[in-house]
Amino acid sequence: MKVLTLLQATLLTVTAHHVTASPSDPDVGEGYNFLQDSVKGATDKLVGTLSPDAPEPPFSINQDSICGGYFAPFGTDEPSEDLFKRNSSLEKIVPIINVAEEALNQPIPTNKWWANIIHVTDLKNLTNYAAWSNPYAVKLPRTAPYGLQTCYSYTYRQIAPEVNGTVKEYNHSYHNDLTLSSQEFFSDEPKYEVYEWDEGGAKLRTCDQSSGKCMESALVSGMAFVSATYDGLTPRIDTEHDIVDVDDSAPGKFVIHLNNSQTWVLYASDK
């Protein structure tokens, strides 16, 4: 049986004003040429500075084309293996952890928002840094309690003193506000595996090494919920705080009040 859990911290709603451009706008109307003051204008100036005795270029310049010319690729062939020797030397500089074996046959992102969970720290394989999905920070702990650890970082925001009326920086401390875990993870440390990724985020599975059963999660930038789908595992939650109250009056919904003034809503379903 599979069980789906969704976890969400209660948030304040903020209304933002925005302006929408329409065809009636004088500067962004129908027929507006966004290149008129950029590429085309620069090209006109460049061509105008050429000496009248300069030879004709071996190619024609089509200033009105945005599909070819300046925007055409130099080539689509893969890099030469003779010029660029492929090896695993990068592994010594930025060692990779928590990546599934079947995903190692492709380029691994090194600067994605979630990349912290697949790179080691100065403590090597003992810990990793949090990944900031916002509004949450998530971590894959290497010590119990194991699972997908979540921190609502806004609670711990530290604002630096103002300098000339301006705040120069702010920072957040990290806490285990709530961890989506499993009872089976406490026999042995589970195996964390990022097994798929795209522009939106990454997919993670956390597996019990004795049974091979896994908890799967999707990590997405800006996600409102932290989720996990359990297959053959016993769901469990953990926190470093005291749970002062749990409201389970609605089926499948648990409102969890912590002693740090946070309120989390946990949804569970076996469908």
Secondary structure, 3 states (H helix, E strand, C coil): CEEEEEEEECCCCCCCCCCCCCCCCCCCCCCCCCCCCCHHHHHHHHHHCCCCCCCCCCCCCCCCCCCCHHHCCCCCCCCCCCCCCCCCCHHHHCCECCECHHHCCCCCCCCCCCHHHHECECCECCCCCCEECCCEEEECCCCCCCCEEEEEHHHHEEECCEECCEECCEEECCCCCEEEEEHHHHCCCCEEEEEEECCCEEEEEEECCCCCCEEEEEEECCCCCEEEEEECCCEEEECCCCEEEEECCCCCEEEEEECCCCEEEEEEECC
